Amino acid sequence: MHKVLFALTAVASLSATTLSATADDFSATLSNYYETAIAHWANDPALISAIEAQNAARSGLTQADIDAMDAEWRSEVGAADAPIIQPVLHNDAADFLRTRVEDSGGVITEAFAMDAHGLNVASTSMTSDMWQGDEAKFTETYAKGPGAIHLGEVEFDESTQTYQGYISVTLTDPETGEPVGALTVGVNAEALM
């Protein structure tokens, strides 16, 4: 019995070490994938203009307004009638992102762009919430300014049954260099390994 317990403990310890090393290795892989496959389109005018339009339209929002929009979004998830969600899924910027997903050959699983508040502007698929402003994908990018990149940990995604990592970046106005929002790209970890 002790030998079995010792063996199981050793395997668990080895697995944790392997996962940790793999996660570290995968950060480098994610970073490389961003530089070679995403950076050239991340600040595309289709995304920047959509975000800037939403920034202008949403300039006077309070946190209470944002919370109300987020609550309405959450209530619409899975509903047939989704007047808050549908415009985010069906606009030129969302179409642009869907094309990038299709062009990735299965490496990119999803993508969404956020405005200066961290509210979704364009998305390839429905997210669980509208406001990303309290999450690292926004706080570690937009809040940090131009050039900020956040690489999320690899996690198992129940909906796709795959291991995914996330790349989030600050999006900037190419004319002013000022941050306007953020972009998050979900990446199939298995496809990159």
Backbone as a printed PyTorch tensor [residue, N CA C, xyz], in Angstrom:
tensor([[[  0.8210,  -1.1860,   0.0000],
         [  0.0000,   0.0000,   0.0000],
         [  0.8690,   1.2550,   0.0000]],

        [[  1.9280,   1.2580,   0.8280],
         [  2.8050,   2.4150,   0.9030],
         [  3.5160,   2.6550,  -0.4200]],

        [[  3.8840,   1.5540,  -1.1070],
         [  4.5560,   1.6970,  -2.3980],
         [  3.6190,   2.3270,  -3.4270]],

        [[  2.3580,   1.9200,  -3.4110],
         [  1.3720,   2.4830,  -4.3440],
         [  1.1690,   3.9640,  -4.0590]],

        [[  1.0130,   4.3190,  -2.7800],
         [  0.8250,   5.7100,  -2.3850],
         [  2.0390,   6.5360,  -2.7740]],

        [[  3.2540,   5.9970,  -2.5290],
         [  4.4770,   6.6920,  -2.9030],
         [  4.5310,   6.9130,  -4.4230]],

        [[  4.1700,   5.8790,  -5.1910],
         [  4.1870,   5.9810,  -6.6500],
         [  3.1910,   7.0350,  -7.1390]],

        [[  1.9950,   7.0330,  -6.5510],
         [  0.9900,   8.0310,  -6.9400],
         [  1.4440,   9.4410,  -6.5900]],

        [[  2.0550,   9.6060,  -5.4310],
         [  2.5720,  10.9140,  -5.0270],
         [  3.6670,  11.3580,  -5.9770]],

        [[  4.5460,  10.4550,  -6.3560],
         [  5.6350,  10.7900,  -7.2800],
         [  5.0830,  11.1930,  -8.6390]],

        [[  4.0840,  10.4630,  -9.1180],
         [  3.4710,  10.7960, -10.4160],
         [  2.8030,  12.1590, -10.3470]],

        [[  2.0690,  12.4230,  -9.2600],
         [  1.4020,  13.7200,  -9.1070],
         [  2.4230,  14.8420,  -9.0630]],

        [[  3.5150,  14.6270,  -8.3450],
         [  4.5680,  15.6340,  -8.2540],
         [  5.2100,  15.8670,  -9.6120]],

        [[  5.5040,  14.7950, -10.3280],
         [  6.0880,  14.8920, -11.6560],
         [  5.1280,  15.5950, -12.6030]],

        [[  3.8350,  15.2690, -12.5320],
         [  2.8480,  15.8990, -13.3990],
         [  2.7620,  17.3860, -13.1260]],

        [[  2.7700,  17.7930, -11.8570],
         [  2.7150,  19.2150, -11.5170],
         [  3.9440,  19.9350, -12.0490]],

        [[  5.1220,  19.3060, -11.9170],
         [  6.3390,  19.9050, -12.4400],
         [  6.2850,  20.0120, -13.9550]],

        [[  5.8170,  18.9610, -14.6090],
         [  5.7050,  18.9650, -16.0650],
         [  4.7280,  20.0320, -16.5290]],

        [[  3.5680,  20.1380, -15.8570],
         [  2.5920,  21.1590, -16.2290],
         [  3.1600,  22.5490, -16.0420]],

        [[  3.9010,  22.7640, -14.9550],
         [  4.5000,  24.0630, -14.7020],
         [  5.5140,  24.4000, -15.7870]],

        [[  6.3610,  23.4460, -16.1210],
         [  7.3480,  23.6700, -17.1740],
         [  6.6610,  23.8970, -18.5070]],

        [[  5.6020,  23.1220, -18.7720],
         [  4.8650,  23.2890, -20.0230],
         [  4.2180,  24.6610, -20.0810]],

        [[  3.6590,  25.1250, -18.9540],
         [  3.0310,  26.4460, -18.9230],
         [  4.0640,  27.5230, -19.2200]],

        [[  5.2780,  27.3990, -18.6170],
         [  6.3310,  28.3650, -18.8950],
         [  6.7310,  28.3220, -20.3630]],

        [[  6.8920,  27.1110, -20.9000],
         [  7.2370,  26.9600, -22.3110],
         [  6.1270,  27.5270, -23.1900]],

        [[  4.8930,  27.3400, -22.7760],
         [  3.7840,  27.7850, -23.5900],
         [  3.6900,  29.3070, -23.6280]],

        [[  4.1230,  29.9900, -22.5840],
         [  4.1360,  31.4590, -22.6150],
         [  5.0180,  31.9410, -23.7540]],

        [[  6.1670,  31.3140, -23.9110],
         [  7.0690,  31.6750, -25.0110],
         [  6.4130,  31.3570, -26.3530]],

        [[  5.7010,  30.2340, -26.4160],
         [  5.0050,  29.8530, -27.6470],
         [  3.9020,  30.8520, -27.9710]],

        [[  3.1330,  31.2450, -26.9520],
         [  2.0750,  32.2450, -27.1530],
         [  2.6590,  33.5690, -27.6240]],

        [[  3.7180,  33.9900, -26.9830],
         [  4.3690,  35.2450, -27.3460],
         [  4.8510,  35.2110, -28.7920]],

        [[  5.4600,  34.0990, -29.1730],
         [  5.9300,  33.9460, -30.5470],
         [  4.7570,  33.9450, -31.5300]],

        [[  3.6720,  33.2740, -31.1530],
         [  2.5030,  33.2350, -32.0360],
         [  1.9200,  34.6380, -32.2080]],

        [[  1.9030,  35.4050, -31.1330],
         [  1.4130,  36.7810, -31.2430],
         [  2.2690,  37.5630, -32.2520]],

        [[  3.5840,  37.4810, -32.0830],
         [  4.4930,  38.2490, -32.9490],
         [  4.3890,  37.8320, -34.4210]],

        [[  4.2530,  36.5390, -34.6690],
         [  4.2720,  36.0620, -36.0580],
         [  2.9050,  36.0050, -36.7280]],

        [[  1.8270,  35.8570, -35.9480],
         [  0.5280,  35.6190, -36.5750],
         [ -0.5560,  36.6420, -36.2330]],

        [[ -0.3720,  37.4220, -35.1840],
         [ -1.4460,  38.3290, -34.7570],
         [ -1.0480,  39.7970, -34.8370]],

        [[  0.1730,  40.1240, -34.4710],
         [  0.6010,  41.5280, -34.3570],
         [  0.3250,  42.3410, -35.6150]],

        [[  0.4650,  41.7150, -36.7910],
         [  0.2900,  42.4690, -38.0330],
         [ -1.1590,  42.8840, -38.2980]],

        [[ -2.1330,  42.2780, -37.6190],
         [ -3.5250,  42.6980, -37.8260],
         [ -4.1970,  43.2190, -36.5600]],

        [[ -3.5190,  43.1720, -35.4330],
         [ -4.1470,  43.5380, -34.1620],
         [ -4.6600,  44.9770, -34.1190]],

        [[ -3.9820,  45.8920, -34.7560],
         [ -4.4180,  47.2890, -34.7620],
         [ -5.0380,  47.6810, -36.1000]],

        [[ -5.7290,  46.7400, -36.7270],
         [ -6.3660,  46.9990, -38.0080],
         [ -7.4040,  48.1240, -37.8780]],

        [[ -7.5340,  48.9600, -38.9010],
         [ -8.5160,  50.0470, -38.8630],
         [ -9.9460,  49.5790, -38.5820]],

        [[-10.3110,  48.3650, -38.9950],
         [-11.6590,  47.8510, -38.7180],
         [-11.9030,  47.7550, -37.2180]],

        [[-10.8920,  47.3340, -36.4730],
         [-11.0210,  47.2260, -35.0160],
         [-10.9400,  48.5980, -34.3530]],

        [[ -9.9450,  49.3720, -34.7450],
         [ -9.7320,  50.6740, -34.1110],
         [-10.9340,  51.5920, -34.3120]],

        [[-11.4790,  51.6460, -35.5230],
         [-12.6260,  52.5450, -35.7540],
         [-13.8580,  52.0900, -34.9850]],

        [[-14.0840,  50.7810, -34.8850],
         [-15.2330,  50.2790, -34.1230],
         [-15.0840,  50.6190, -32.6370]],

        [[-13.8860,  50.4590, -32.1230],
         [-13.6420,  50.7590, -30.7100],
         [-13.7670,  52.2550, -30.4570]],

        [[-13.1830,  53.0700, -31.3250],
         [-13.2680,  54.5170, -31.1300],
         [-14.7190,  54.9960, -31.1930]],

        [[-15.5320,  54.4030, -32.0570],
         [-16.9560,  54.7710, -32.1300],
         [-17.6560,  54.4260, -30.8120]],

        [[-17.3510,  53.2560, -30.2560],
         [-17.9590,  52.8790, -28.9800],
         [-17.4300,  53.7280, -27.8290]],

        [[-16.1510,  54.0790, -27.8690],
         [-15.6100,  54.9570, -26.8330],
         [-16.3510,  56.2890, -26.8220]],

        [[-16.6310,  56.8190, -28.0060],
         [-17.3630,  58.0950, -28.0950],
         [-18.8010,  57.9260, -27.5950]],

        [[-19.4560,  56.8380, -28.0100],
         [-20.8460,  56.6040, -27.6190],
         [-20.9880,  56.3120, -26.1230]],

        [[-19.9540,  55.7370, -25.5290],
         [-20.0260,  55.3120, -24.1260],
         [-19.2200,  56.2190, -23.1890]],

        [[-18.8550,  57.3980, -23.6390],
         [-17.9380,  58.2480, -22.8730],
         [-18.4770,  58.6640, -21.5070]],

        [[-19.7710,  58.7950, -21.3520],
         [-20.3170,  59.2460, -20.0840],
         [-20.7860,  58.1520, -19.1460]],

        [[-20.4550,  56.9040, -19.4480],
         [-20.9340,  55.7980, -18.6120],
         [-20.3310,  55.8380, -17.2080]],

        [[-21.1660,  55.5270, -16.2550],
         [-20.7070,  55.3560, -14.8770],
         [-20.5080,  53.8630, -14.6320]],

        [[-19.9050,  53.5220, -13.5030],
         [-19.7430,  52.1100, -13.1690],
         [-21.1050,  51.4450, -13.0070]],

        [[-22.0820,  52.1780, -12.4980],
         [-23.4370,  51.6240, -12.3630],
         [-24.0190,  51.3020, -13.7400]],

        [[-23.7710,  52.1630, -14.7340],
         [-24.2340,  51.9020, -16.1020],
         [-23.5680,  50.6470, -16.6640]],

        [[-22.2760,  50.5340, -16.4290],
         [-21.5120,  49.3740, -16.9170],
         [-22.0190,  48.0990, -16.2660]],

        [[-22.2400,  48.1440, -14.9670],
         [-22.7540,  46.9720, -14.2470],
         [-24.1260,  46.5660, -14.7740]],

        [[-24.9770,  47.5590, -15.0900],
         [-26.3160,  47.2670, -15.6160],
         [-26.2200,  46.6240, -17.0040]],

        [[-25.3170,  47.1350, -17.8430],
         [-25.1250,  46.5520, -19.1750],
         [-24.6180,  45.1190, -19.0560]],

        [[-23.6910,  44.9010, -18.1390],
         [-23.1310,  43.5630, -17.9360],
         [-24.2110,  42.6030, -17.4370]],

        [[-25.0520,  43.0630, -16.5270],
         [-26.1360,  42.2170, -16.0050],
         [-27.1290,  41.8800, -17.1150]],

        [[-27.4300,  42.8550, -17.9630],
         [-28.3510,  42.5930, -19.0780],
         [-27.7380,  41.5790, -20.0430]],

        [[-26.4440,  41.7420, -20.3400],
         [-25.7470,  40.7910, -21.2170],
         [-25.8520,  39.3760, -20.6420]],

        [[-25.5450,  39.2270, -19.3690],
         [-25.5700,  37.9070, -18.7320],
         [-26.9680,  37.2850, -18.7960]],

        [[-28.0020,  38.1390, -18.6860],
         [-29.3730,  37.6190, -18.7420],
         [-29.7380,  37.1650, -20.1560]],

        [[-29.0330,  37.6820, -21.1620],
         [-29.3100,  37.3250, -22.5540],
         [-28.5340,  36.1040, -23.0380]],

        [[-27.5100,  35.6960, -22.3130],
         [-26.7030,  34.5470, -22.7420],
         [-27.6170,  33.3310, -22.8910]],

        [[-27.6430,  32.7720, -24.0900],
         [-28.4660,  31.6050, -24.3870],
         [-29.9040,  31.9220, -24.7540]],

        [[-30.3050,  33.1970, -24.6940],
         [-31.6820,  33.5840, -25.0250],
         [-31.8260,  33.8000, -26.5260]],

        [[-33.0320,  33.5760, -27.0380],
         [-33.2990,  33.7910, -28.4600],
         [-33.2570,  35.2780, -28.8040]],

        [[-33.7640,  36.1020, -27.9000],
         [-33.7630,  37.5450, -28.1040],
         [-32.6110,  38.1330, -27.2910]],

        [[-31.6250,  38.6950, -27.9800],
         [-30.4300,  39.1990, -27.3060],
         [-30.0160,  40.5530, -27.8890]],

        [[-30.7690,  41.6160, -27.5900],
         [-30.4870,  42.9220, -28.1970],
         [-29.1700,  43.5650, -27.7680]],

        [[-28.6040,  43.1720, -26.6520],
         [-27.2870,  43.6990, -26.2440],
         [-26.1710,  42.8800, -26.8990]],

        [[-26.3450,  41.5760, -26.9700],
         [-25.3010,  40.6860, -27.4850],
         [-25.1940,  40.7290, -29.0100]],

        [[-26.3030,  40.6860, -29.6950],
         [-26.2860,  40.5710, -31.1560],
         [-25.4660,  41.6490, -31.8670]],

        [[-25.5580,  42.9300, -31.4860],
         [-24.7320,  43.9300, -32.1760],
         [-23.2230,  43.7090, -32.0080]],

        [[-22.8160,  43.0670, -30.9180],
         [-21.3940,  42.7900, -30.6820],
         [-20.9210,  41.6230, -31.5540]],

        [[-21.8270,  40.6830, -31.8140],
         [-21.4800,  39.5280, -32.6400],
         [-21.6170,  39.7920, -34.1400]],

        [[-22.4030,  40.8080, -34.4820],
         [-22.7100,  41.0600, -35.8950],
         [-22.4100,  42.4990, -36.2670]],

        [[-21.1290,  42.7610, -36.4760],
         [-20.6880,  44.0640, -36.9670],
         [-19.4270,  43.8440, -37.8020]],

        [[-18.9640,  44.8810, -38.4760],
         [-17.7980,  44.7290, -39.3550],
         [-16.5500,  44.2650, -38.6080]],

        [[-16.3580,  44.7730, -37.4010],
         [-15.1780,  44.3710, -36.6270],
         [-15.2690,  42.9000, -36.2120]],

        [[-16.4680,  42.4380, -35.8480],
         [-16.6470,  41.0200, -35.5050],
         [-16.4010,  40.1420, -36.7290]],

        [[-16.8780,  40.5960, -37.8900],
         [-16.6220,  39.8630, -39.1350],
         [-15.1240,  39.8000, -39.4260]],

        [[-14.4270,  40.9090, -39.1960],
         [-12.9740,  40.9470, -39.3750],
         [-12.3120,  39.9010, -38.4730]],

        [[-12.7290,  39.8560, -37.2060],
         [-12.1560,  38.8860, -36.2670],
         [-12.4930,  37.4470, -36.6600]],

        [[-13.7200,  37.2170, -37.1290],
         [-14.1000,  35.8620, -37.5630],
         [-13.2210,  35.3950, -38.7230]],

        [[-12.8890,  36.3110, -39.6200],
         [-12.0080,  35.9660, -40.7370],
         [-10.6290,  35.5650, -40.2230]],

        [[-10.1220,  36.2640, -39.1970],
         [ -8.8200,  35.9190, -38.6150],
         [ -8.8810,  34.5230, -37.9710]],

        [[ -9.9970,  34.2080, -37.3170],
         [-10.1620,  32.8750, -36.7200],
         [-10.1380,  31.8190, -37.8220]],

        [[-10.9070,  32.0450, -38.8780],
         [-10.9620,  31.0900, -39.9950],
         [ -9.6000,  30.9250, -40.6600]],

        [[ -8.8770,  32.0350, -40.8330],
         [ -7.5720,  31.9950, -41.4880],
         [ -6.4960,  31.3060, -40.6530]],

        [[ -6.7490,  31.1180, -39.3590],
         [ -5.7250,  30.5460, -38.4670],
         [ -5.6150,  29.0310, -38.5820]],

        [[ -6.5200,  28.3980, -39.2990],
         [ -6.4630,  26.9520, -39.4500],
         [ -6.6970,  26.1890, -38.1560]],

        [[ -7.5290,  26.7280, -37.2800],
         [ -7.8610,  26.0480, -36.0380],
         [ -7.0150,  26.4460, -34.8430]],

        [[ -6.0230,  27.3050, -35.0460],
         [ -5.1880,  27.7270, -33.9190],
         [ -5.9380,  28.7470, -33.0590]],

        [[ -6.5700,  29.7370, -33.6860],
         [ -7.3470,  30.7230, -32.9360],
         [ -8.7560,  30.1820, -32.7680]],

        [[ -9.2190,  30.1520, -31.5270],
         [-10.5490,  29.6200, -31.2170],
         [-11.5910,  30.7110, -31.0760]],

        [[-11.1800,  31.8950, -30.6460],
         [-12.0890,  33.0170, -30.4820],
         [-11.2840,  34.2990, -30.3920]],

        [[-11.9750,  35.4200, -30.5890],
         [-11.3300,  36.7230, -30.4430],
         [-12.4030,  37.7510, -30.1130]],

        [[-12.0390,  38.7000, -29.2670],
         [-12.9660,  39.7950, -28.9880],
         [-12.1950,  41.0640, -28.6510]],

        [[-12.8050,  42.1860, -29.0290],
         [-12.2200,  43.5000, -28.7990],
         [-13.0540,  44.2420, -27.7680]],

        [[-12.3690,  45.0280, -26.9350],
         [-13.0060,  45.7770, -25.8500],
         [-12.7050,  47.2650, -25.9970]],

        [[-13.6150,  48.0820, -25.4960],
         [-13.4230,  49.5300, -25.5330],
         [-12.6200,  50.0050, -24.3240]],

        [[-12.5660,  51.3200, -24.1220],
         [-11.7870,  51.9030, -23.0340],
         [-12.3490,  51.5800, -21.6530]],

        [[-13.5940,  51.1240, -21.5740],
         [-14.1850,  50.6990, -20.3060],
         [-13.9810,  49.2060, -20.0470]],

        [[-13.5580,  48.4640, -21.0740],
         [-13.4630,  47.0120, -20.9560],
         [-14.7440,  46.3210, -21.3770]],

        [[-15.6400,  47.0540, -22.0550],
         [-16.8900,  46.4800, -22.5660],
         [-16.6610,  45.9070, -23.9570]],

        [[-17.2670,  44.7570, -24.2390],
         [-17.1320,  44.1400, -25.5560],
         [-17.6490,  45.0660, -26.6480]],

        [[-16.8870,  45.1340, -27.7320],
         [-17.2640,  45.9020, -28.9230],
         [-17.5450,  44.9470, -30.0750]],

        [[-16.6880,  43.9370, -30.2310],
         [-16.8090,  42.9630, -31.3130],
         [-16.3080,  41.6240, -30.8090]],

        [[-17.0240,  40.5590, -31.1700],
         [-16.6380,  39.2260, -30.7100],
         [-17.0170,  38.1730, -31.7370]],

        [[-16.1890,  37.1480, -31.8300],
         [-16.4690,  36.0590, -32.7630],
         [-17.4880,  35.0820, -32.2100]],

        [[-17.6390,  35.0760, -30.8900],
         [-18.6020,  34.1890, -30.2470],
         [-19.0700,  34.8510, -28.9520]],

        [[-20.1300,  34.3000, -28.3930],
         [-20.6960,  34.8760, -27.1910],
         [-19.7690,  34.6550, -25.9960]],

        [[-19.4630,  35.7270, -25.2920],
         [-18.6990,  35.6250, -24.0520],
         [-19.6930,  35.5390, -22.8940]],

        [[-19.2300,  35.0630, -21.7510],
         [-20.1370,  34.9020, -20.6160],
         [-20.5680,  36.2300, -20.0110]],

        [[-19.7580,  37.2680, -20.2180],
         [-20.1260,  38.5890, -19.7270],
         [-19.6870,  39.6540, -20.7150]],

        [[-20.2210,  40.8570, -20.5670],
         [-19.8940,  41.9610, -21.4690],
         [-18.7100,  42.7670, -20.9650]],

        [[-18.6040,  42.9060, -19.6370],
         [-17.5720,  43.7450, -19.0580],
         [-16.3610,  42.9140, -18.6780]],

        [[-15.2420,  43.2110, -19.3340],
         [-13.9710,  42.5350, -19.0610],
         [-13.0620,  43.4320, -18.2230]],

        [[-13.5580,  44.6080, -17.8520],
         [-12.7430,  45.6290, -17.2110],
         [-12.1320,  45.2560, -15.8840]],

        [[-12.6350,  44.2190, -15.2440],
         [-12.0780,  43.7830, -13.9620],
         [-11.2200,  42.5320, -14.1060]],

        [[-10.9320,  42.1430, -15.3400],
         [-10.1680,  40.9240, -15.6010],
         [ -8.7870,  41.2560, -16.1540]],

        [[ -7.8350,  40.3630, -15.9590],
         [ -6.4460,  40.5950, -16.3740],
         [ -6.3250,  40.8920, -17.8590]],

        [[ -7.1970,  40.3150, -18.6710],
         [ -7.1140,  40.5630, -20.1160],
         [ -7.2780,  42.0520, -20.4430]],

        [[ -7.8810,  42.7980, -19.5080],
         [ -8.0330,  44.2430, -19.6830],
         [ -7.1120,  45.0270, -18.7430]],

        [[ -7.0710,  44.6420, -17.4720],
         [ -6.2770,  45.4000, -16.5020],
         [ -4.7780,  45.2980, -16.7660]],

        [[ -4.3450,  44.2010, -17.3950],
         [ -2.9240,  44.0250, -17.6900],
         [ -2.5560,  44.5150, -19.0920]],

        [[ -3.5160,  45.0670, -19.8110],
         [ -3.2410,  45.5780, -21.1590],
         [ -3.6050,  47.0600, -21.2360]],

        [[ -4.8660,  47.3600, -21.4680],
         [ -5.2930,  48.7430, -21.6390],
         [ -4.8040,  49.6330, -20.4940]],

        [[ -4.9730,  49.1790, -19.2900],
         [ -4.5800,  49.9690, -18.1200],
         [ -3.0690,  50.2180, -18.0660]],

        [[ -2.2840,  49.3670, -18.7350],
         [ -0.8240,  49.5040, -18.7350],
         [ -0.3150,  50.3280, -19.9190]],

        [[ -1.1950,  50.5930, -20.8980],
         [ -0.8140,  51.4580, -22.0060],
         [ -0.3300,  50.7320, -23.2460]],

        [[  0.1340,  51.5180, -24.2250],
         [  0.5890,  50.9550, -25.5120],
         [  1.6840,  49.9110, -25.3300]],

        [[  1.5830,  48.8520, -26.1200],
         [  2.5970,  47.8020, -26.1130],
         [  2.4000,  46.7370, -25.0550]],

        [[  1.4080,  46.9060, -24.1790],
         [  1.2000,  45.9150, -23.1210],
         [  0.6040,  44.6340, -23.6890]],

        [[  1.1370,  43.5120, -23.2260],
         [  0.6630,  42.1900, -23.6310],
         [  0.4740,  41.3550, -22.3690]],

        [[ -0.6240,  40.6320, -22.3180],
         [ -0.8730,  39.7130, -21.2040],
         [ -1.1080,  38.3220, -21.7780]],

        [[ -0.3540,  37.3470, -21.2840],
         [ -0.5060,  35.9640, -21.7200],
         [ -1.2000,  35.1940, -20.6060]],

        [[ -2.4140,  34.7220, -20.8820],
         [ -3.1760,  33.9720, -19.8890],
         [ -2.6750,  32.5500, -19.7680]],

        [[ -2.9510,  31.9450, -18.6280],
         [ -2.5520,  30.5630, -18.3830],
         [ -3.3570,  29.6090, -19.2650]],

        [[ -2.7650,  28.4790, -19.5760],
         [ -3.4580,  27.4460, -20.3370],
         [ -4.4900,  26.7920, -19.4270]],

        [[ -5.7190,  26.7240, -19.8970],
         [ -6.8060,  26.1140, -19.1340],
         [ -7.6390,  25.2400, -20.0550]],

        [[ -8.2910,  24.2660, -19.4580],
         [ -9.1770,  23.4020, -20.2310],
         [-10.5030,  24.1200, -20.4350]],

        [[-10.9220,  24.2410, -21.6930],
         [-12.1730,  24.9030, -22.0270],
         [-13.2430,  23.8390, -22.2490]],

        [[-14.2580,  23.8520, -21.4090],
         [-15.3290,  22.8470, -21.4710],
         [-16.0840,  22.9060, -22.8010]],

        [[-16.3430,  24.1120, -23.2960],
         [-17.1710,  24.2260, -24.4990],
         [-16.4820,  23.6630, -25.7380]],

        [[-15.1540,  23.8240, -25.8290],
         [-14.4410,  23.3190, -27.0040],
         [-13.7270,  22.0020, -26.7400]],

        [[-13.6890,  21.5940, -25.4520],
         [-12.9900,  20.3730, -25.0570],
         [-11.5210,  20.4040, -25.4700]],

        [[-10.9100,  21.5770, -25.3800],
         [ -9.4940,  21.7360, -25.7080],
         [ -8.8100,  22.5690, -24.6330]],

        [[ -7.4940,  22.4960, -24.6000],
         [ -6.7080,  23.3690, -23.7330],
         [ -6.4450,  24.6490, -24.4990]],

        [[ -6.7290,  25.7820, -23.8370],
         [ -6.5730,  27.0690, -24.4930],
         [ -5.7160,  28.0090, -23.6580]],

        [[ -5.0280,  28.8790, -24.3560],
         [ -4.3210,  29.9920, -23.7420],
         [ -4.8850,  31.2660, -24.3420]],

        [[ -4.6380,  32.3730, -23.6800],
         [ -5.1620,  33.6490, -24.1780],
         [ -4.0500,  34.6610, -24.3210]],

        [[ -4.1250,  35.4060, -25.4050],
         [ -3.2120,  36.5060, -25.6630],
         [ -4.0600,  37.7690, -25.6540]],

        [[ -3.7240,  38.7000, -24.7860],
         [ -4.4390,  39.9750, -24.7340],
         [ -3.4380,  41.1000, -24.9430]],

        [[ -3.8450,  42.1140, -25.7080],
         [ -2.9580,  43.2350, -26.0250],
         [ -3.7360,  44.5410, -25.9880]],

        [[ -3.0070,  45.6170, -25.7180],
         [ -3.5770,  46.9580, -25.8200],
         [ -3.6830,  47.3120, -27.3000]],

        [[ -4.8160,  47.8740, -27.6920],
         [ -4.9820,  48.3760, -29.0520],
         [ -4.8100,  49.8940, -29.0250]],

        [[ -4.0640,  50.4090, -29.9940],
         [ -3.7600,  51.8390, -30.0150],
         [ -4.1850,  52.4850, -31.3210]],

        [[ -4.4940,  53.7500, -31.2190],
         [ -4.7920,  54.5470, -32.4090],
         [ -3.4740,  54.7540, -33.1410]],

        [[ -3.3770,  54.3320, -34.4150],
         [ -2.0980,  54.4440, -35.1180],
         [ -1.6610,  55.8910, -35.3510]],

        [[ -2.5970,  56.8290, -35.3630],
         [ -2.2480,  58.2370, -35.5940],
         [ -1.7380,  58.9160, -34.3340]],

        [[ -2.3460,  58.6000, -33.1790],
         [ -1.9690,  59.2860, -31.9420],
         [ -1.0750,  58.4380, -31.0420]],

        [[ -1.0860,  57.1260, -31.2270],
         [ -0.3370,  56.2280, -30.3630],
         [ -0.9920,  56.0260, -29.0060]],

        [[ -2.1880,  56.5820, -28.8200],
         [ -2.9090,  56.4590, -27.5540],
         [ -3.6930,  55.1460, -27.5050]],

        [[ -3.7730,  54.5300, -26.3280],
         [ -4.5820,  53.3060, -26.2140],
         [ -6.0670,  53.6270, -26.3920]],

        [[ -6.7710,  52.7480, -27.1110],
         [ -8.2150,  52.9300, -27.3130],
         [ -9.0110,  51.7750, -26.7190]],

        [[ -8.3900,  50.6070, -26.5680],
         [ -9.0880,  49.4320, -26.0640],
         [ -8.1290,  48.2670, -25.9680]],

        [[ -8.6920,  47.0770, -26.0050],
         [ -7.8710,  45.8690, -25.8960],
         [ -8.4540,  44.7590, -26.7580]],

        [[ -7.6230,  43.7940, -27.0650],
         [ -7.9970,  42.6350, -27.8710],
         [ -7.5790,  41.3800, -27.1190]],

        [[ -8.4600,  40.4020, -27.0810],
         [ -8.1180,  39.0880, -26.5280],
         [ -8.3270,  38.0370, -27.6050]],

        [[ -7.3360,  37.1590, -27.7560],
         [ -7.3810,  36.0890, -28.7400],
         [ -7.1910,  34.7690, -28.0000]],

        [[ -8.1640,  33.8710, -28.1350],
         [ -8.0650,  32.5390, -27.5660],
         [ -7.3110,  31.6420, -28.5220]],

        [[ -6.3470,  30.8840, -28.0110],
         [ -5.4920,  30.0540, -28.8450],
         [ -5.5710,  28.6020, -28.3710]],

        [[ -5.7740,  27.6900, -29.3110],
         [ -5.7950,  26.2620, -29.0270],
         [ -4.3810,  25.8080, -28.7060]],

        [[ -4.1210,  25.5540, -27.4340],
         [ -2.7770,  25.1700, -26.9890],
         [ -2.3200,  23.8890, -27.6580]],

        [[ -3.2310,  22.9530, -27.8650],
         [ -2.8710,  21.6820, -28.4720],
         [ -2.4070,  21.8650, -29.9140]],

        [[ -2.9790,  22.8460, -30.6050],
         [ -2.5930,  23.0950, -31.9910],
         [ -1.2030,  23.7040, -32.0970]],

        [[ -0.7430,  24.3730, -31.0430],
         [  0.5800,  25.0140, -31.0730],
         [  1.6810,  24.1350, -30.5000]],

        [[  1.2970,  23.0600, -29.7990],
         [  2.3230,  22.2430, -29.1510],
         [  2.8540,  21.1940, -30.0950]]])
